């Protein structure tokens, strides 16, 4: 990584995303705080700066083409390049999510943010990432996206969620496809499972802190040049697809 390493974290105004931004900022990196909500984004940036992080706000709605294009322009203007992209923004979708009764609009919304949003942001930021000596992309996924774990008897993967869980399976599959296309480049892309963290996505029922959940993203964002690509990790190691 260069001395002036630049990272962009989507959905960074709160929860795991905020802690990822804080953790990368603690390394001395300059961090773009991507978020839709102007007020929350401003508060997050101010809090990070107060803690000594070189943070700047990036208005960003991952579901909107124009917003993502503008965000890329802002990052280019403010930093000139991008070393690390952490695709953290995500939604769980409305409940209940039993497959026999789920509203198709709920599934569509989960895919729009959790999958299409990642593709939209990644592709728009790729020119900036390609100018980095050691570009890294981290897609924040979940163990519920693992088909292996979902179909292993006795494995706890949470409630049935016909929108959220499949959206993370879809994200995992997309991550693999990116890794295959980019295998002959210096871009490393991996999926990260933060564990069941207490955030507003789950009504703060999680058993891990957002800071604990951020650790795997920070590790994948700082992989050496000979690190893995196209894999799925949590704190314990590789997670089966």
Protein Blocks (a to p, Z undefined) as FASTA:
>chain_A
ZZbdcdddehilgcjllmmmmmmmmnopacddddfblmlmmmmmmmmmmnopacdddddd
fkbmklmmmmmmmmmmmnopafbdcdfbccebjadfbfklpcfklmmmmmmmmmmmmmmm
mmmmmmmmmmpmbdcddddddfklpmklmmmghiagbjadfklmmmmmmmmmmmmmmmmm
mmmmcbdcddddebjaddfknoopafbdfklmmmmmmmmmmgcfkbcehiacdfklccdZ
Z
